[in-house]
Amino acid sequence: MAVNDSAQVREVLLYGNGRPVVFAHSVLPRRSLHGEWRGLAGLGNKPLGAVLFANPKVKRTPLSYKKLTANHALYREAMRYVASKPEYLWARRSIFSLNCASIMVTEVFLPSLSFRTLS
């Protein structure tokens, strides 16, 4: 996005077993909220992923991963929903595109999310 472009920022918590496990941060440039994606601006409590994955024309970039520390803005935002303050949090990000319109989605994994090895 260019410096003067405007965007809608959407932040939601995803829960598992009644606890927040993922803090999701999406940036939807205003110029992307037209055509097939015009309804994204008013999703409310509806999951963004359901809309993105329902359309086979939507392309997704490979996931990128980052360790977030206290100096990162998304770490600080996610900490509003966490009782303990870990040294870092893991996040992943990708861009979803449809007809030259793009949306950036970042998911920050909160400490209450437990990863189990599948056997």
Residue pairs with C-beta under 8 A, 6 or more apart in sequence:
1 7
1 27
1 29
5 29
5 30
5 31
6 29
6 30
7 27
7 28
7 29
7 30
8 27
8 28
8 30
8 33
8 41
9 25
9 26
9 27
9 28
10 24
10 25
10 26
10 28
10 43
10 48
11 23
11 24
11 25
11 26
11 77
12 23
12 24
12 48
13 20
13 22
13 23
13 24
13 81
14 20
14 21
14 22
14 23
14 24
14 107
15 21
16 112
16 113
19 112
20 81
20 82
20 110
20 112
21 109
21 110
21 112
21 113
22 107
22 108
22 109
22 110
22 113
23 74
23 77
23 78
23 81
23 107
23 108
23 110
24 48
24 105
24 106
24 107
24 108
25 74
25 77
25 105
25 106
25 107
25 108
26 48
26 103
26 104
26 105
26 106
27 103
27 104
28 37
28 40
28 41
28 103
29 101
29 102
29 103
31 101
32 40
32 101
32 102
32 103
33 40
33 41
33 101
34 101
35 98
35 99
35 101
36 55
36 57
36 98
36 99
37 98
37 101
37 103
39 51
40 48
40 51
40 103
43 51
48 103
48 105
52 58
52 60
52 96
52 103
52 105
55 98
57 98
57 99
58 96
58 97
58 98
59 96
59 97
59 98
60 94
60 95
60 96
60 97
61 94
61 95
61 96
61 97
62 94
63 92
63 93
63 94
64 92
64 93
64 94
65 90
65 91
65 92
65 93
66 90
66 91
66 92
66 93
67 88
67 89
67 90
67 91
68 74
68 75
68 78
68 88
68 89
68 90
68 91
68 108
69 75
69 87
69 88
70 76
74 91
74 106
74 108
75 88
75 89
75 108
77 108
78 89
78 108
78 110
79 85
81 110
82 110
82 111
82 112
84 111
86 111
89 108
89 109
89 110
89 111
90 108
90 109
91 106
91 107
91 108
91 109
92 106
92 107
92 109
93 104
93 105
93 106
93 107
94 104
94 105
95 102
95 103
95 104
95 105
96 102
96 103
96 105
97 103
